[in-house]
Amino acid sequence: MEERVSKHSLPGLEGTMVSKDFRKQLEGYGLTTAHILYRMPDYHDILQTYVWQDYDLCPSFPALNKFLNFWLETLEGPLHSVTVAHAKLIKPAEIRTFDGEFRLH
């Protein structure tokens, strides 16, 4: 889903169409992947795997913590372990605004 950026959120990008995920990356979020091992509800000796991925802030990981709290409160499969990987896809030096327009045809 694309939406227009307000004048106060991203300098230089006012009035342009920017995706929610791209805006999050510019605000410091990075792609976070969690590899979750959990036990089967009826067979605790069997481990299952689940991969969760979203944009989140390191090192507090509020989105991941919200998901894990949901898991603990709602789902029956007890968690065994969670392994987290995090990478910022856009770094401050990699993007800059410009004043101009390029058109093809």
N, C-alpha and C positions, 0 to 999 in steps of 0.2 A: 504494500500500500504506500503510495507516495502522497506527500502533503507539502504545502507551501511552508517555507521557513519564515518565522517571524523576524522582524528587524533586529530584535534584541538577542536572538539565539546564536547566530553564526555570522560574524561580520564578513561582508563581501559576497554572501550568498542570498541576500534578501530577494524574495520573490521567485526563487528558483525551485524546481521540483527536486526534493531530496528524500531518499528513503529513510525510514525510521532507523534501520540498522546502520546506515552510513553516518547519520547524525550521531548515533551512540558512539561510533568509532572516533569521531572528531571530538567527542566529549571525554575521551579517555578510556572508554570501554574496550576490552579485548575479547577475542573469541576464546571461550572457556569450554573445555571438553572434560567430562567426568566419566570415568569407567567405573561402574557400580557393580559390585558382586553382592548378591543377596541369596539368602537361603529360601528354598521352596517352603511354602507355608505348611504343607503336610509331611514333607520329607526333609528335615533339617540337615541331613548329610549331603544333599544335592545342592550345588551352587549354580545359580543362573547369572547371566550377565545382562547389563543394560547400559547403553551409552546415551548420555545427556549432553546437549550442546546448546549454548546460548551466549549472548554477549553479556559480560559481567565485569565488575571492578575487582582488580587484584589489590591487596591481599585479603580483603574482607569477604568477597564473593557473596553479596547479598542475594542475588538471584538463585545461586546454587543452594545456599542455606535455606531459602524459602522453599525450594523444591524438596530438599531433604527433610525439612520439618513436615511438609505435606505427606511425604512418604511414610515417615514415622507415625503420624497421626491417623492416616487413612488406609494404607496398604498393609497386608498381612505378612508379606515376606520380610523377615528381619534382615537388616543390613549386615554384611560381613566386612566389606572394605570399600573405600572410595579413593580412586586415584585421579588427581586433577592435573590437567595441562592447560596453560594459559599463554596466549600470544597476542600482543598488540599488532594489529594488521596495518594501521596507519600511525606513523610516528610524526612528531611535530615538524621535522625538517623535510618530510616527504610531500607535504601539501602546502600550496600557497595560492592565494587568490590573485586574479589578474583582471584587468579591465580591457575587455575585448570580446570579439565574437568571431568564430570561424564557421563558415558555411560551405557546404559541398553541394554543388548543383543548385 
